[in-house]
Amino acid sequence: MDAAANGIQEPFDLIRLSLSERVFVKLRGDRELTGVLHAYDGHMNLILSDVEETIMIVDPVEGAPEGHTTVNIAKRKMDMLFVRGDGVILVSPPSRT
């Protein structure tokens, strides 16, 4: 795929082309979001709708050797969400095949 032919010349162009589409967002603190991107700014603050948040909770196993943990997954849905940009690790646009 030729990025220049799709109008992608800098990173924010890819985000701009993802407006009104479902995106995947990875956040600090083992959190992930999927939702429809409505707005963004230069700080990567995002406005998402129809959001599903996935939180991975890592707990140590009592009585087990150090380093043994269990991972629990919690999910929740929200109609609209403001995401502060300093917590954003990556934004993945929808696949364009």
All heavy atoms as an XYZ file, in Angstrom:
747
protein
N       0.842     -1.170      0.000
C       0.000      0.000      0.000
C       0.890      1.235      0.000
O       1.802      1.370      0.796
C      -0.904     -0.010      1.242
C      -1.677      1.246      1.368
S      -2.923      1.385      2.674
C      -2.453      0.304      3.943
N       0.621      2.174     -0.897
C       1.378      3.404     -1.001
C       0.752      4.453     -0.092
O      -0.344      4.945     -0.363
C       1.400      3.867     -2.464
C       2.250      5.104     -2.668
O       3.050      5.444     -1.782
O       2.105      5.731     -3.721
N       1.456      4.785      0.978
C       0.902      5.694      1.977
C       0.639      7.077      1.397
O      -0.365      7.708      1.704
C       1.833      5.788      3.180
N       1.526      7.567      0.521
C       1.351      8.896     -0.060
C       0.096      8.952     -0.919
O      -0.605      9.961     -0.956
C       2.580      9.289     -0.853
N      -0.218      7.853     -1.603
C      -1.410      7.813     -2.454
C      -2.685      7.889     -1.616
O      -3.723      8.336     -2.095
C      -1.410      6.540     -3.288
N      -2.630      7.460     -0.354
C      -3.787      7.514      0.535
C      -3.858      8.820      1.319
O      -4.694      8.962      2.198
C      -3.749      6.341      1.523
C      -3.997      5.020      0.833
O      -4.760      4.953     -0.120
N      -3.343      3.979      1.301
N      -2.957      9.761      1.054
C      -2.962     11.031      1.771
C      -2.297     10.964      3.125
O      -2.513     11.831      3.950
N      -1.482      9.948      3.363
C      -0.792      9.809      4.653
C       0.652     10.243      4.470
O       1.434      9.556      3.814
C      -0.852      8.358      5.171
C      -2.297      7.923      5.342
C      -0.080      8.236      6.483
C      -2.465      6.454      5.637
N       0.982     11.404      5.028
C       2.354     11.903      4.940
C       2.972     12.099      6.311
O       4.180     12.233      6.438
C       2.389     13.207      4.154
C       1.955     13.009      2.711
C       1.947     14.305      1.941
O       2.230     15.364      2.469
N       1.613     14.209      0.672
N       2.140     12.155      7.342
C       2.636     12.268      8.709
C       1.697     11.476      9.617
O       0.576     11.143      9.212
C       2.742     13.725      9.145
C       1.457     14.488      9.092
C       1.660     15.948      9.473
O       2.482     16.628      8.853
O       0.967     16.374     10.418
N       2.130     11.154     10.837
C       1.333     10.269     11.705
C      -0.102     10.727     11.939
O      -1.022      9.908     11.925
C       2.127     10.248     13.014
C       3.526     10.508     12.599
C       3.425     11.469     11.441
N      -0.330     12.015     12.149
C      -1.686     12.477     12.422
C      -2.608     12.320     11.215
O      -3.829     12.304     11.370
C      -1.698     13.920     12.916
C      -1.372     14.035     14.381
C      -0.253     14.724     14.807
C      -2.184     13.445     15.341
C       0.046     14.823     16.155
C      -1.897     13.546     16.690
C      -0.777     14.234     17.096
N      -2.052     12.185     10.022
C      -2.893     11.929      8.843
C      -3.619     10.596      8.987
O      -4.774     10.465      8.581
C      -2.055     11.918      7.564
C      -1.534     13.291      7.188
O      -2.093     14.299      7.680
O      -0.564     13.353      6.407
N      -2.942      9.609      9.545
C      -3.566      8.297      9.735
C      -4.724      8.394     10.733
O      -5.778      7.792     10.523
C      -2.527      7.288     10.223
C      -2.978      5.844     10.319
C      -3.396      5.321      8.949
C      -1.870      4.983     10.879
N      -4.538      9.185     11.780
C      -5.612      9.392     12.748
C      -6.770     10.144     12.086
O      -7.938      9.789     12.263
C      -5.099     10.170     13.986
C      -3.917      9.448     14.648
C      -6.221     10.398     14.993
C      -4.224      8.074     15.146
N      -6.442     11.181     11.302
C      -7.485     11.962     10.617
C      -8.331     11.074      9.712
O      -9.555     11.200      9.658
C      -6.845     13.082      9.800
C      -7.832     13.936      9.022
C      -7.137     15.021      8.215
N      -5.999     14.568      7.448
C      -6.077     13.966      6.262
N      -7.234     13.723      5.705
N      -4.970     13.598      5.633
N      -7.699     10.149      9.002
C      -8.424      9.251      8.112
C      -9.264      8.229      8.880
O     -10.105      7.557      8.280
C      -7.456      8.533      7.171
C      -6.778      9.438      6.140
C      -5.691      8.678      5.394
C      -7.798     10.031      5.182
N      -9.041      8.114     10.184
C      -9.796      7.164     11.018
C     -10.988      7.798     11.716
O     -11.693      7.117     12.467
C      -8.868      6.540     12.060
O      -7.817      5.839     11.434
N     -11.224      9.091     11.486
C     -12.382      9.749     12.089
C     -13.665      9.056     11.652
O     -13.792      8.641     10.500
C     -12.430     11.227     11.700
C     -11.430     12.118     12.428
C     -11.385     13.499     11.786
C     -11.751     12.225     13.909
N     -14.580      8.903     12.580
C     -15.881      8.234     12.372
C     -15.744      6.741     12.118
O     -16.678      6.108     11.626
C     -16.657      8.888     11.220
O     -16.924     10.235     11.517
N     -14.585      6.179     12.426
C     -14.378      4.734     12.277
C     -13.973      4.148     13.622
O     -13.492      4.839     14.512
C     -13.305      4.459     11.225
C     -13.705      4.983      9.864
C     -12.945      4.329      8.750
O     -12.694      3.112      8.834
O     -12.605      5.046      7.804
N     -14.166      2.831     13.759
C     -13.823      2.132     14.994
C     -12.310      1.957     15.056
O     -11.694      1.482     14.112
C     -14.526      0.770     15.046
C     -14.291      0.035     16.356
C     -15.293     -1.070     16.571
N     -16.614     -0.554     16.891
C     -16.985     -0.120     18.099
N     -16.146     -0.163     19.103
N     -18.195      0.330     18.317
N     -11.710      2.367     16.174
C     -10.270      2.262     16.376
C      -9.981      1.476     17.655
O     -10.838      1.340     18.524
C      -9.590      3.653     16.458
C      -9.704      4.401     15.145
C     -10.149      4.484     17.602
N      -8.764      0.978     17.740
C      -8.264      0.297     18.935
C      -7.256      1.234     19.584
O      -6.366      1.766     18.899
C      -7.588     -1.022     18.538
C      -6.837     -1.678     19.661
C      -7.503     -2.421     20.617
C      -5.462     -1.551     19.759
C      -6.813     -3.025     21.656
C      -4.762     -2.154     20.789
C      -5.442     -2.892     21.734
N      -7.390      1.461     20.898
C      -6.493      2.357     21.627
C      -5.906      1.597     22.802
O      -6.638      1.009     23.599
C      -7.247      3.610     22.149
C      -6.293      4.540     22.883
C      -7.951      4.328     21.011
N      -4.573      1.587     22.904
C      -3.894      0.964     24.045
C      -3.451      2.095     24.966
O      -2.872      3.082     24.519
C      -2.695      0.145     23.583
C      -2.029     -0.625     24.696
C      -1.103     -1.686     24.133
C      -0.421     -2.460     25.217
N      -1.310     -3.235     26.050
N      -3.749      1.920     26.269
C      -3.452      2.941     27.268
C      -2.485      2.419     28.318
O      -2.327      1.201     28.485
C      -4.744      3.377     27.978
C      -5.855      3.936     27.102
C      -7.127      4.111     27.924
C      -5.434      5.240     26.480
N      -1.888      3.345     29.041
C      -1.075      2.957     30.199
C      -1.953      2.219     31.199
O      -3.166      2.397     31.227
C      -0.513      4.193     30.888
C       0.509      4.932     30.103
C       1.019      6.069     30.944
N       1.844      6.960     30.146
C       2.380      8.060     30.601
N       2.176      8.423     31.852
N       3.118      8.808     29.823
N      -1.338      1.421     32.025
C      -2.076      0.731     33.084
C      -2.835     -0.484     32.603
O      -3.874     -0.819     33.162
N      -2.341     -1.133     31.551
C      -2.946     -2.371     31.038
C      -4.418     -2.193     30.684
O      -5.252     -3.030     30.991
C      -2.779     -3.519     32.049
C      -1.326     -3.903     32.235
O      -0.590     -3.890     31.236
O      -0.935     -4.222     33.368
N      -4.730     -1.074     30.029
C      -6.097     -0.805     29.583
C      -6.126     -0.708     28.063
O      -5.187     -0.202     27.455
C      -6.631      0.498     30.178
C      -6.791      0.427     31.670
C      -7.182      1.780     32.246
N      -7.274      1.683     33.695
C      -8.418      1.593     34.347
N      -9.560      1.604     33.722
N      -8.420      1.520     35.657
N      -7.215     -1.200     27.493
C      -7.410     -1.135     26.051
C      -8.831     -0.660     25.774
O      -9.756     -0.983     26.523
C      -7.201     -2.508     25.412
C      -5.802     -3.043     25.599
C      -5.629     -4.467     25.094
O      -6.649     -5.119     24.756
O      -4.478     -4.915     25.027
N      -8.983      0.105     24.707
C     -10.294      0.609     24.318
C     -10.558      0.294     22.851
O      -9.623      0.299     22.043
C     -10.365      2.137     24.470
C     -10.037      2.753     25.813
C      -9.924      4.267     25.676
C     -11.109      2.401     26.819
N     -11.790      0.049     22.511
C     -12.227      0.079     21.125
C     -13.445      0.979     21.082
O     -14.301      0.923     21.975
C     -12.584     -1.315     20.566
O     -13.599     -1.891     21.374
C     -11.377     -2.230     20.521
N     -13.495      1.830     20.074
C     -14.618      2.744     19.958
C     -14.537      3.535     18.676
O     -13.546      3.464     17.942
N     -15.573      4.298     18.413
C     -15.639      5.121     17.214
C     -14.994      6.477     17.527
O     -15.397      7.162     18.472
C     -17.102      5.316     16.755
C     -17.165      6.218     15.540
C     -17.741      3.964     16.465
N     -13.981      6.837     16.730
C     -13.232      8.072     16.936
C     -14.003      9.264     16.375
O     -14.349      9.280     15.189
C     -11.864      7.963     16.254
C     -10.953      9.180     16.344
C     -10.555      9.440     17.798
C      -9.718      8.977     15.482
N     -14.275     10.250     17.244
C     -14.996     11.448     16.808
C     -14.101     12.671     16.719
O     -14.338     13.537     15.872
C     -16.158     11.751     17.757
C     -17.257     10.757     17.624
N     -18.203     10.822     16.638
C     -17.542      9.647     18.347
C     -19.038      9.808     16.756
N     -18.658      9.077     17.789
N     -13.088     12.775     17.571
C     -12.218     13.942     17.562
C     -10.895     13.598     18.229
O     -10.807     12.644     19.007
C     -12.887     15.105     18.294
N      -9.878     14.389     17.900
C      -8.544     14.237     18.492
C      -7.852     15.585     18.413
O      -8.299     16.491     17.694
C      -7.726     13.160     17.763
C      -7.333     13.564     16.365
C      -6.089     14.129     16.110
C      -8.210     13.413     15.300
C      -5.738     14.523     14.834
C      -7.866     13.795     14.022
C      -6.633     14.359     13.796
O      -6.295     14.763     12.533
N      -6.746     15.722     19.144
C      -5.941     16.938     19.030
C      -4.464     16.570     19.039
O      -4.109     15.391     19.050
C      -6.301     17.954     20.120
C      -5.964     17.494     21.526
O      -5.225     16.497     21.691
O      -6.439     18.137     22.485
N      -3.627     17.567     19.023
C      -2.184     17.354     18.965
C      -1.591     16.695     20.188
O      -0.458     16.204     20.152
N      -2.328     16.658     21.289
C      -1.873     15.981     22.508
C      -2.344     14.530     22.538
O      -2.094     13.830     23.513
C      -2.400     16.700     23.757
C      -1.928     18.113     23.868
N      -0.649     18.454     24.241
C      -2.582     19.280     23.631
C      -0.529     19.759     24.244
N      -1.687     20.288     23.876
N      -3.045     14.093     21.503
C      -3.658     12.764     21.397
C      -4.818     12.593     22.363
O      -5.185     11.475     22.702
C      -2.642     11.630     21.567
C      -1.762     11.415     20.351
S      -2.687     11.164     18.832
C      -3.519      9.646     19.171
N      -5.409     13.710     22.825
C      -6.687     13.607     23.519
C      -7.685     13.096     22.495
O      -7.668     13.529     21.327
C      -7.144     14.972     24.041
C      -6.231     15.518     25.120
O      -5.786     14.800     25.994
N      -5.953     16.810     25.048
N      -8.537     12.164     22.892
C      -9.470     11.533     21.969
C     -10.888     11.604     22.516
O     -11.092     11.520     23.727
C      -9.114     10.051     21.773
C      -7.688      9.699     21.385
C      -7.492      8.186     21.422
C      -7.355     10.242     20.014
N     -11.848     11.728     21.624
C     -13.258     11.574     21.966
C     -13.741     10.327     21.232
O     -13.648     10.249     19.994
C     -14.104     12.789     21.525
C     -13.598     14.075     22.151
C     -15.585     12.539     21.833
C     -13.815     14.187     23.633
N     -14.217      9.340     21.988
C     -14.695      8.079     21.427
C     -16.144      7.849     21.843
O     -16.547      8.234     22.937
C     -13.854      6.902     21.937
C     -12.358      6.908     21.656
C     -11.681      5.791     22.433
C     -12.082      6.760     20.175
N     -16.898      7.182     20.978
C     -18.254      6.763     21.343
C     -18.353      5.255     21.180
O     -17.483      4.633     20.562
C     -19.303      7.458     20.464
O     -19.229      6.993     19.135
N     -19.429      4.692     21.733
C     -19.667      3.245     21.655
C     -18.400      2.492     22.070
O     -17.859      1.679     21.332
C     -20.106      2.866     20.236
C     -20.588      1.431     20.149
O     -21.020      0.891     21.182
O     -20.523      0.849     19.054
N     -17.928      2.791     23.269
C     -16.615      2.342     23.747
C     -16.720      1.073     24.583
O     -17.610      0.949     25.418
C     -15.951      3.448     24.604
C     -14.567      3.019     25.062
C     -15.892      4.748     23.839
N     -15.797      0.144     24.337
C     -15.618     -1.003     25.226
C     -14.205     -0.926     25.790
O     -13.233     -0.865     25.030
C     -15.815     -2.328     24.507
C     -15.637     -3.505     25.470
C     -15.938     -4.843     24.831
O     -15.068     -5.328     24.107
O     -17.041     -5.357     25.065
N     -14.123     -0.889     27.118
C     -12.830     -0.837     27.802
C     -12.518     -2.227     28.348
O     -13.368     -2.878     28.939
C     -12.881      0.162     28.952
C     -11.583      0.231     29.737
C     -11.667      1.192     30.906
O     -12.765      1.371     31.470
O     -10.617      1.750     31.259
N     -11.286     -2.663     28.136
C     -10.799     -3.928     28.679
C      -9.647     -3.608     29.623
O      -8.688     -2.941     29.232
C     -10.314     -4.867     27.554
O     -11.379     -5.063     26.630
C      -9.861     -6.201     28.115
N      -9.764     -4.075     30.856
C      -8.733     -3.842     31.869
C      -8.167     -5.192     32.285
O      -8.920     -6.092     32.650
C      -9.316     -3.137     33.108
C     -10.045     -1.871     32.704
C      -8.226     -2.842     34.132
C     -10.913     -1.293     33.803
N      -6.842     -5.324     32.219
C      -6.185     -6.546     32.683
C      -5.676     -6.311     34.091
O      -4.898     -5.387     34.333
C      -5.054     -6.924     31.743
C      -5.557     -7.450     30.430
S      -4.259     -8.101     29.434
C      -4.340     -6.951     28.088
N      -6.142     -7.131     35.021
C      -5.780     -7.007     36.430
C      -4.867     -8.173     36.785
O      -5.281     -9.327     36.726
C      -7.034     -7.015     37.319
C      -7.978     -5.902     36.869
C      -6.660     -6.880     38.786
C      -9.396     -6.057     37.362
N      -3.614     -7.860     37.140
C      -2.632     -8.886     37.475
C      -2.523     -8.967     38.989
O      -2.193     -7.981     39.654
C      -1.257     -8.550     36.850
C      -0.229     -9.612     37.206
C      -1.383     -8.390     35.342
N      -2.847    -10.136     39.539
C      -2.799    -10.347     40.982
C      -1.787    -11.439     41.311
O      -1.741    -12.466     40.640
C      -4.175    -10.793     41.507
C      -5.224     -9.715     41.390
O      -4.897     -8.543     41.678
O      -6.363    -10.033     41.008
N      -0.997    -11.244     42.371
C      -0.093    -12.321     42.799
C      -0.902    -13.483     43.377
O      -1.970    -13.287     43.953
C       0.772    -11.669     43.873
C      -0.007    -10.472     44.330
C      -0.886    -10.049     43.197
N      -0.371    -14.687     43.202
C      -1.034    -15.878     43.735
C      -0.511    -16.111     45.144
O       0.692    -16.244     45.359
C      -0.754    -17.109     42.834
C      -1.359    -18.353     43.440
C      -1.273    -16.865     41.437
N      -1.435    -16.154     46.130
C      -1.023    -16.358     47.518
C      -0.438    -17.756     47.702
O      -0.979    -18.734     47.206
C      -2.218    -16.178     48.456
C      -2.656    -14.741     48.589
C      -3.720    -14.584     49.647
O      -3.659    -15.278     50.676
O      -4.602    -13.748     49.426
N       0.686    -17.828     48.389
C       1.317    -19.107     48.681
C       2.163    -19.641     47.534
O       2.836    -20.656     47.682
N       2.149    -18.989     46.403
C       2.952    -19.434     45.254
C       4.282    -18.676     45.259
O       4.407    -17.618     45.879
C       2.203    -19.163     43.954
N       5.278    -19.233     44.581
C       6.566    -18.528     44.498
C       6.385    -17.145     43.863
O       5.461    -16.919     43.086
C       7.414    -19.422     43.594
C       6.745    -20.755     43.623
C       5.293    -20.506     43.889
N       7.308    -16.251     44.208
C       7.216    -14.893     43.675
C       7.280    -14.918     42.148
O       8.015    -15.696     41.548
C       8.358    -14.039     44.219
C       8.190    -12.579     43.891
C       9.065    -11.677     44.718
O       9.395    -12.046     45.861
O       9.410    -10.615     44.211
N       6.492    -14.082     41.541
C       6.444    -14.041     40.081
C       5.253    -14.780     39.503
O       4.918    -14.613     38.339
N       4.604    -15.618     40.309
C       3.405    -16.319     39.838
C       2.202    -15.406     40.048
O       1.953    -14.950     41.157
C       3.212    -17.634     40.594
C       4.156    -18.708     40.161
N       5.505    -18.631     40.383
C       3.941    -19.857     39.494
C       6.090    -19.706     39.891
N       5.161    -20.471     39.340
N       1.490    -15.164     38.975
C       0.348    -14.257     39.036
C      -0.837    -14.841     38.294
O      -0.696    -15.760     37.495
C       0.692    -12.896     38.397
O       1.066    -13.105     37.034
C       1.824    -12.200     39.121
N      -1.993    -14.281     38.578
C      -3.183    -14.588     37.791
C      -3.603    -13.297     37.086
O      -3.409    -12.200     37.614
C      -4.356    -15.086     38.663
O      -4.680    -14.071     39.613
C      -4.012    -16.371     39.379
N      -4.139    -13.452     35.914
C      -4.602    -12.299     35.149
C      -6.118    -12.394     35.019
O      -6.635    -13.384     34.495
C      -3.934    -12.249     33.755
C      -4.474    -11.070     32.958
C      -2.420    -12.163     33.880
N      -6.792    -11.396     35.523
C      -8.240    -11.303     35.394
C      -8.550    -10.175     34.417
O      -7.854     -9.156     34.387
C      -8.898    -11.014     36.745
C      -8.693    -12.149     37.713
O      -8.969    -13.300     37.395
N      -8.183    -11.841     38.896
N      -9.586    -10.361     33.646
C      -9.977     -9.359     32.664
C     -11.344     -8.809     33.036
O     -12.293     -9.571     33.249
C      -9.991     -9.953     31.246
C      -8.579    -10.377     30.858
C     -10.552     -8.951     30.249
C      -8.478    -11.060     29.524
N     -11.413     -7.486     33.115
C     -12.683     -6.799     33.385
C     -13.035     -5.969     32.161
O     -12.166     -5.356     31.551
C     -12.547     -5.904     34.614
N     -14.313     -5.973     31.799
C     -14.760     -5.189     30.648
C     -15.923     -4.312     31.071
O     -16.707     -4.674     31.938
C     -15.205     -6.100     29.504
C     -14.063     -6.861     28.882
C     -14.501     -7.557     27.606
C     -13.298     -8.248     27.010
N     -13.390     -8.392     25.589
N     -16.017     -3.152     30.422
C     -17.173     -2.295     30.624
C     -17.419     -1.503     29.351
O     -16.513     -1.303     28.542
C     -17.003     -1.371     31.824
C     -15.928     -0.334     31.680
C     -15.882      0.550     32.910
N     -14.788      1.512     32.793
C     -14.695      2.593     33.515
N     -15.606      2.848     34.431
N     -13.691      3.419     33.368
N     -18.659     -1.068     29.189
C     -19.052     -0.315     27.999
C     -19.506      1.072     28.415
O     -20.090      1.254     29.476
C     -20.168     -1.037     27.253
C     -19.711     -2.357     26.680
C     -20.787     -2.995     25.832
C     -20.261     -4.345     25.371
N     -20.404     -4.546     23.970
N     -19.205      2.036     27.538
C     -19.599      3.421     27.776
C     -20.105      4.026     26.471
O     -19.613      3.673     25.401
C     -18.401      4.228     28.285
C     -17.938      3.798     29.665
S     -16.234      4.227     30.005
C     -15.373      2.896     29.202
N     -21.069      4.927     26.585
C     -21.605      5.569     25.385
C     -20.627      6.572     24.792
O     -20.463      6.647     23.572
C     -22.918      6.291     25.703
C     -24.039      5.324     26.026
O     -24.004      4.187     25.516
O     -24.938      5.704     26.788
N     -19.971      7.367     25.644
C     -19.057      8.406     25.182
C     -17.916      8.523     26.168
O     -18.121      8.362     27.377
C     -19.805      9.738     25.074
C     -19.030     10.844     24.421
S     -18.735     10.637     22.654
C     -20.360     10.864     21.973
N     -16.711      8.781     25.669
C     -15.541      8.831     26.550
C     -14.533      9.846     26.039
O     -14.257      9.912     24.842
C     -14.882      7.449     26.612
C     -13.705      7.256     27.548
C     -14.157      7.367     29.003
C     -13.062      5.896     27.329
N     -13.990     10.650     26.947
C     -12.855     11.516     26.664
C     -11.615     10.796     27.172
O     -11.564     10.390     28.335
C     -13.004     12.863     27.386
C     -11.768     13.725     27.300
C     -11.557     14.536     26.209
C     -10.826     13.697     28.304
C     -10.414     15.325     26.125
C      -9.683     14.474     28.235
C      -9.474     15.296     27.139
N     -10.616     10.627     26.320
C      -9.373      9.953     26.700
C      -8.267     10.997     26.721
O      -8.014     11.662     25.708
C      -9.011      8.830     25.694
C      -7.729      8.137     26.111
C     -10.151      7.843     25.564
N      -7.622     11.152     27.861
C      -6.525     12.112     27.966
C      -5.295     11.570     27.231
O      -4.895     10.417     27.420
C      -6.200     12.378     29.431
C      -5.192     13.469     29.593
C      -5.031     13.864     31.015
N      -3.870     14.732     31.108
C      -3.446     15.270     32.208
N      -4.069     15.039     33.339
N      -2.385     16.041     32.215
N      -4.689     12.393     26.418
C      -3.617     11.971     25.525
C      -2.362     11.445     26.185
O      -1.665     10.617     25.609
N      -2.043     11.890     27.400
C      -0.796     11.428     28.005
C      -0.851      9.969     28.426
O       0.177      9.368     28.722
C      -0.349     12.321     29.161
C      -1.248     12.257     30.377
O      -2.361     11.706     30.273
O      -0.833     12.773     31.431
N      -2.029      9.359     28.416
C      -2.157      7.938     28.728
C      -2.173      7.046     27.503
O      -2.142      5.824     27.611
N      -2.192      7.653     26.315
C      -2.302      6.869     25.073
C      -0.922      6.330     24.676
O       0.045      7.076     24.575
C      -2.873      7.738     23.931
C      -2.845      6.997     22.606
C      -4.291      8.172     24.262
N      -0.863      5.011     24.460
C       0.358      4.372     23.977
C       0.300      4.199     22.465
O       1.246      4.482     21.751
C       0.590      3.017     24.672
C       0.828      3.232     26.153
C       1.733      2.256     24.024
C       0.882      1.960     26.971
N      -0.852      3.719     21.962
C      -0.989      3.573     20.519
C      -2.449      3.658     20.104
O      -3.352      3.391     20.895
C      -0.390      2.249     20.023
C      -1.142      0.949     20.201
C      -2.053      0.701     19.004
C      -0.185     -0.205     20.330
N      -2.647      4.076     18.867
C      -3.973      4.093     18.254
C      -3.854      3.317     16.961
O      -3.011      3.620     16.118
C      -4.453      5.536     17.950
C      -5.804      5.512     17.262
C      -4.509      6.369     19.222
N      -4.685      2.295     16.822
C      -4.656      1.462     15.622
C      -5.919      1.732     14.820
O      -7.027      1.533     15.314
C      -4.579     -0.005     16.014
O      -4.624     -0.814     14.853
N      -5.752      2.173     13.581
C      -6.921      2.418     12.728
C      -7.539      1.104     12.264
O      -6.924      0.046     12.402
C      -6.341      3.198     11.560
C      -4.928      2.730     11.474
C      -4.513      2.453     12.888
N      -8.736      1.176     11.703
C      -9.343     -0.057     11.171
C      -8.513     -0.583     10.010
O      -7.813      0.187      9.348
C     -10.719      0.402     10.704
C     -10.626      1.869     10.531
C      -9.564      2.347     11.479
N      -8.565     -1.894      9.789
C      -7.799     -2.449      8.674
C      -8.450     -2.007      7.365
O      -9.661     -1.942      7.242
C      -7.733     -3.973      8.759
O      -8.984     -4.519      8.439
N      -7.636     -1.666      6.418
C      -8.108     -1.178      5.127
C      -7.629     -2.133      4.039
O      -6.638     -1.892      3.391
C      -7.599      0.217      4.854
C      -7.960      1.210      5.932
C      -7.523      2.607      5.562
N      -7.552      3.536      6.658
C      -8.644      4.026      7.203
N      -9.811      3.671      6.776
N      -8.570      4.901      8.190
N      -8.359     -3.230      3.872
C      -7.954     -4.222      2.869
C      -8.709     -4.052      1.580
O      -9.721     -3.437      1.500
C      -8.191     -5.643      3.387
O      -9.543     -5.786      3.776
C      -7.270     -5.937      4.556
